Amino acid sequence: MKKFYYGWVIVGVGLLVKMAALGFGRFAYAMLLSSMRTSLEYSYIQMGLLSGGILFGYLIFSFVGGTLATKFGSKRVVVISLLCSSFAMFFISQFSSFALLLLFTVVMGGAAGGAHISMTTLPMAWFDKNRLGRALGIVTGGTGLGIIVTGLLLPVLLSSLGKGAWRQCWIFLSLMTLTVAMIGWILLKEKPVMVPVPPVSPGENIVPPQARTVEFTLKTLFVYYFVFGIAYNIYATYFVAFMVDELRLSGRLAGLIWSLFGWTCLASGLVWGSLSDRLGRKTALLWNNGLISLALLIPLLFHQPILLGTSTFLFGFTFLGTITIVAASVGDLTVEKKASVYGLVTLVHGIGQFLGTTSGGYLKDLTGSFNATLLSSLIGFVLCCVLILSKK
């Protein structure tokens, strides 16, 4: 009888950590924005600043969290970050002051960044390069799981609990996050003294660890992830508005089409992480970005709902796969302080996201159409393919 490998417990807890830290702590705000604005009588500018507070905290602690994980251990940073996120969600539910809400959205975003970086790098100590992509793919899928959970539960709570329902929603998310923090405190473990090799599945294609070469330099990862951040956030931010405002689809139909994004995200990391283990990081990333490029080309040429759904399906199916492959590529590098390195890579990625959001909005205002906005996203993904092909 094969002995169970504890590294898979780390992966399972990591799935829950990503669900709470990112699915709840970063992406749930969009689901609650309208209800909060109506109840608090805030302007869209104020709600946008609160959203910016989450991103600001996330960007700062993407790097700081990695440094702290290197110094104090990933488990401590994960658990403390989740506790901070839980407390921030609770306090958001209690206050109406804009200044206080801005403070706690920054804390919540920072906690999301700290937990995300630390949880991504923890499996790197438990898995060799041949299985790291698959392990990180499962962990990364927690983001999609969180999007699905909030997408299914929060609308029900908002419609059944009355005008102040958004406050109860934040309390619910706070309790869920607190539960995950306790699970992490009990089950997560730091790097073992000696990493045993997990059992090999029948027919599994295993490449000796020494035979796998490092396929990307750190410099290439920085440049690639920056460009990817610009390109992906343009699509993620403006595609629903493109369907509703420009193509005149109903909000319900646009929401149904966009829901494919969350469902396909759930499997994206596992599929592409496993492919990168078998085919190599470079080959898998090239196919991944080729499909993302197709996801952008479709809405530029065709406007039928079924094809728009195909676009969001492809985007969701590839998005977390890219993040997984980049994380695995950092894990492949023979460098110390991988948590700090991955935090810095994520910080550069986040700066790209910010530029993508602002440049996409500028192009829409300049041209009066989302076509130029989506075209710039497509150009970014094509440039990513060129970077993958041209550099090691």
C-alpha positions in Angstrom: 0.0 0.0 0.0 1.4 3.4 -1.0 2.0 5.9 1.7 0.0 9.1 1.3 2.1 12.1 0.4 1.5 15.0 2.7 2.3 17.5 0.0 -1.2 17.0 -1.4 -2.7 18.2 1.9 -0.7 21.4 1.4 -2.2 21.6 -2.1 -5.7 21.0 -0.8 -5.4 23.7 1.9 -3.8 26.0 -0.7 -7.0 25.7 -2.9 -9.0 27.0 0.1 -6.5 29.7 0.8 -6.7 31.1 -2.7 -10.5 30.8 -2.6 -10.6 33.0 0.5 -7.7 35.4 -0.2 -8.4 36.1 -3.9 -11.9 34.8 -4.6 -13.4 36.5 -1.5 -10.8 39.2 -0.6 -10.2 40.6 -4.0 -13.0 39.7 -6.4 -16.1 39.7 -4.2 -16.1 43.5 -4.1 -17.4 43.7 -7.7 -20.4 41.6 -6.7 -21.3 43.9 -3.8 -20.4 47.2 -5.4 -23.9 48.2 -6.6 -25.6 47.3 -3.3 -22.9 49.2 -1.3 -23.2 52.3 -3.4 -27.0 52.4 -3.2 -27.0 51.9 0.6 -24.2 54.3 1.4 -25.2 56.8 -1.3 -21.7 57.0 -2.7 -20.7 58.1 -6.1 -19.1 55.8 -8.6 -15.8 57.8 -8.1 -15.9 56.8 -4.4 -16.6 53.2 -5.2 -13.8 53.2 -7.8 -11.4 54.5 -5.1 -12.4 51.7 -2.8 -11.7 49.3 -5.6 -8.4 51.0 -6.2 -7.6 50.6 -2.4 -7.9 46.8 -2.8 -5.5 46.8 -5.8 -3.1 49.2 -4.0 -2.9 47.0 -1.0 -2.5 43.9 -3.2 0.3 45.4 -5.1 2.3 46.6 -2.1 2.0 43.3 -0.2 2.6 41.2 -3.2 6.3 42.1 -2.7 6.3 42.7 1.0 4.4 39.4 1.6 7.1 37.5 -0.3 9.8 39.1 1.7 8.1 38.3 5.0 7.5 34.7 3.9 11.2 34.3 3.1 12.1 35.7 6.6 9.4 34.2 8.8 8.0 31.3 6.8 5.1 31.0 4.4 2.7 29.3 6.8 2.8 32.2 9.3 2.3 34.8 6.6 -0.6 32.8 5.0 -2.4 32.5 8.4 -1.8 36.0 9.6 -2.8 37.4 6.1 -6.1 35.5 6.2 -6.8 36.7 9.8 -6.2 40.3 8.7 -8.5 39.8 5.7 -11.2 38.3 7.9 -11.0 41.2 10.3 -11.0 43.8 7.4 -14.1 42.2 5.9 -15.9 42.4 9.3 -15.0 46.0 9.8 -16.1 46.9 6.2 -19.5 45.5 7.2 -19.7 47.7 10.2 -18.7 51.2 9.0 -20.2 53.8 6.6 -17.3 56.3 6.8 -15.5 56.5 3.4 -12.1 57.0 5.1 -12.5 53.9 7.3 -13.9 51.8 4.4 -10.9 52.9 2.2 -8.5 51.9 5.0 -10.0 48.5 5.4 -10.2 47.8 1.7 -6.4 48.5 1.5 -5.9 46.1 4.4 -8.1 43.5 2.7 -6.2 43.9 -0.6 -2.8 43.7 1.2 -3.9 40.6 3.0 -4.9 39.0 -0.3 -1.5 39.7 -1.8 0.3 38.4 1.3 -1.6 35.1 1.4 -1.5 34.7 -2.4 2.3 35.0 -2.7 3.1 32.9 0.4 0.6 30.1 -0.6 1.9 30.0 -4.1 5.5 29.5 -3.0 4.8 27.0 -0.2 4.3 24.0 -2.6 7.6 24.7 -4.2 9.2 23.1 -1.1 7.1 20.0 -1.4 7.2 19.1 -5.1 10.0 18.6 -7.6 9.9 20.2 -11.0 8.1 17.3 -12.6 5.0 17.7 -10.5 5.2 21.4 -9.5 3.0 22.7 -12.3 0.2 20.3 -11.5 0.4 21.1 -7.8 0.3 24.8 -8.3 -2.5 24.4 -10.9 -4.7 22.9 -8.2 -3.8 25.7 -5.8 -4.5 28.4 -8.4 -7.9 26.9 -9.1 -9.0 28.2 -5.7 -9.4 31.7 -7.3 -12.0 30.3 -9.7 -13.7 28.4 -6.9 -14.0 31.6 -4.9 -15.5 33.4 -7.9 -18.0 30.6 -8.4 -19.0 30.6 -4.7 -19.5 34.3 -4.5 -21.3 34.3 -7.9 -23.8 31.7 -6.6 -24.3 32.8 -3.0 -24.0 36.5 -2.8 -26.8 37.3 -5.3 -29.1 35.1 -3.2 -28.1 36.8 0.0 -28.4 40.3 -1.6 -32.0 39.6 -2.8 -33.2 38.0 0.4 -31.7 40.1 3.2 -32.9 43.6 2.2 -31.2 47.0 1.8 -28.3 46.4 4.1 -27.6 42.9 2.8 -24.1 43.8 1.7 -23.1 44.1 5.3 -24.3 40.5 6.0 -22.5 39.4 2.9 -19.2 40.8 4.2 -19.8 39.1 7.6 -20.4 35.8 5.8 -17.2 36.2 3.8 -15.3 37.1 7.0 -16.4 34.0 8.8 -15.6 31.8 5.8 -12.1 33.4 5.6 -11.6 32.9 9.3 -12.5 29.2 9.0 -9.9 28.8 6.2 -7.3 30.6 8.4 -7.9 28.1 11.2 -7.6 25.2 8.7 -4.3 26.6 7.5 -3.0 27.0 11.0 -3.8 23.4 11.8 -2.7 21.7 8.5 -0.1 23.8 6.7 3.5 22.8 7.2 6.7 24.5 6.2 9.4 22.8 4.1 10.2 19.3 5.3 13.8 18.5 6.3 13.9 16.0 3.5 11.4 16.1 0.7 10.2 12.6 -0.1 9.2 11.8 -3.6 5.4 11.4 -4.0 4.1 8.1 -5.3 4.2 7.7 -9.0 0.9 7.0 -10.8 0.8 4.1 -13.3 1.8 5.3 -16.7 3.0 8.7 -15.4 5.7 10.2 -17.6 8.5 11.2 -15.3 11.5 13.1 -16.4 14.5 13.1 -14.1 14.6 16.4 -12.3 18.2 17.1 -13.5 16.9 16.7 -17.1 14.5 19.5 -16.9 16.2 22.7 -18.0 15.2 26.3 -16.9 13.3 27.6 -19.8 12.9 31.2 -18.9 15.3 33.7 -17.3 14.0 36.0 -14.6 14.3 39.0 -16.9 12.1 37.3 -19.5 9.5 36.5 -16.9 9.4 40.1 -15.7 8.9 41.5 -19.2 6.4 38.8 -20.2 4.3 39.1 -17.0 4.2 42.9 -17.3 2.9 42.8 -20.9 0.4 40.0 -20.0 -0.9 42.1 -17.0 -1.7 44.9 -19.4 -3.4 42.7 -22.0 -5.4 40.5 -19.7 -6.8 43.3 -17.5 -8.1 45.2 -20.5 -10.3 42.2 -21.4 -11.2 41.4 -17.8 -12.3 44.9 -17.1 -14.1 46.0 -20.2 -15.5 42.9 -21.9 -18.8 42.9 -20.1 -19.2 46.6 -20.8 -18.4 45.9 -24.4 -21.3 43.4 -24.6 -23.8 45.6 -22.8 -23.0 49.1 -24.0 -21.7 48.5 -27.5 -23.4 45.2 -28.6 -26.6 46.0 -26.7 -26.9 42.6 -25.0 -29.1 42.4 -21.9 -27.3 42.5 -18.6 -28.6 39.1 -17.8 -27.3 37.5 -21.0 -23.9 39.3 -20.6 -23.7 38.0 -17.1 -24.5 34.5 -18.2 -21.8 34.7 -20.9 -19.3 36.1 -18.4 -20.1 33.4 -15.8 -18.3 30.9 -18.1 -15.1 32.7 -17.0 -15.4 31.7 -13.4 -16.3 28.1 -14.2 -13.5 27.5 -16.6 -11.0 29.2 -14.3 -11.6 26.4 -11.9 -9.8 23.8 -14.2 -7.5 26.2 -15.9 -4.6 26.1 -13.5 -4.6 22.3 -13.2 -4.8 21.6 -16.9 -2.1 24.0 -17.9 0.1 23.2 -14.9 0.0 19.5 -15.8 0.7 20.3 -19.5 3.7 22.4 -18.5 5.1 19.5 -16.5 4.8 17.2 -19.5 5.5 19.5 -22.5 7.7 22.0 -20.9 6.9 25.5 -19.6 7.7 27.3 -22.9 5.6 25.0 -25.1 2.6 25.1 -22.8 2.8 28.9 -22.3 2.9 29.4 -26.1 -0.2 27.3 -26.7 -1.8 29.0 -23.7 -1.2 32.5 -25.1 -2.2 31.4 -28.6 -5.7 30.5 -27.3 -5.9 33.7 -25.3 -5.2 35.6 -28.6 -8.0 33.7 -30.3 -10.3 34.6 -27.4 -9.6 38.3 -28.2 -9.8 37.9 -32.0 -13.3 36.3 -31.9 -15.2 39.4 -30.4 -13.4 41.7 -32.8 -14.8 39.7 -35.8 -18.0 38.2 -34.5 -20.8 39.4 -32.2 -23.1 36.4 -31.9 -23.7 35.5 -28.3 -22.5 31.9 -28.8 -19.2 33.1 -30.1 -18.9 35.7 -27.4 -19.4 32.8 -24.9 -16.7 30.9 -26.7 -14.4 33.9 -26.2 -15.0 34.0 -22.4 -14.7 30.2 -22.2 -11.3 30.4 -23.9 -10.2 33.3 -21.7 -11.2 31.6 -18.5 -9.7 28.3 -19.6 -6.3 29.9 -20.2 -6.1 32.8 -17.7 -5.1 31.0 -14.5 -3.1 28.6 -16.6 -0.7 31.5 -17.4 -0.4 32.4 -13.7 0.3 28.8 -12.9 3.0 28.4 -15.5 4.7 31.6 -14.5 4.7 30.5 -10.8 6.1 27.1 -11.8 8.8 28.8 -13.9 9.9 30.8 -10.8 9.9 27.5 -8.9 12.3 26.1 -11.6 14.8 28.8 -11.0 17.7 27.8 -8.8 17.5 31.0 -6.8 17.2 31.7 -3.1 14.3 33.6 -1.6 11.7 32.4 -4.2 8.9 33.9 -2.2 10.5 37.4 -2.6 11.2 36.8 -6.3 7.7 35.7 -7.0 6.4 38.6 -5.0 8.4 41.0 -7.2 7.3 39.3 -10.4 3.6 39.7 -9.2 4.2 43.3 -8.4 5.4 44.0 -11.9 2.4 42.1 -13.2 0.1 44.2 -11.0 1.6 47.4 -12.4 0.8 46.1 -15.9 -2.8 45.5 -14.7 -3.1 49.1 -13.6 -1.8 50.4 -16.9 -4.1 48.0 -18.8 -7.2 49.4 -17.0 -6.3 53.0 -17.5 -5.1 52.7 -21.1 -8.2 50.6 -22.0 -10.5 53.3 -20.6 -8.5 56.0 -22.4 -8.8 54.3 -25.8 -12.6 53.9 -25.3 -13.0 57.6 -24.5 -10.7 58.6 -27.4 -12.4 56.5 -30.1 -15.9 56.1 -28.7 -15.7 52.3 -29.2 -14.3 49.3 -27.4 -12.8 48.0 -30.6 -9.6 49.8 -30.1 -9.5 48.7 -26.5 -9.9 45.0 -27.4 -7.5 45.3 -30.3 -4.8 46.7 -27.9 -5.4 43.6 -25.7 -5.0 41.3 -28.7 -1.7 43.1 -29.6 -0.5 42.5 -26.1 -1.2 38.8 -26.2 0.5 38.5 -29.6 3.5 40.3 -28.2 3.5 37.8 -25.4 3.7 35.0 -28.0 6.6 36.7 -29.6 8.4 37.1 -26.3 8.0 33.4 -25.6 9.4 32.4 -29.0 12.2 34.8 -29.1 13.8 34.6 -25.7 14.9 32.0 -23.3 
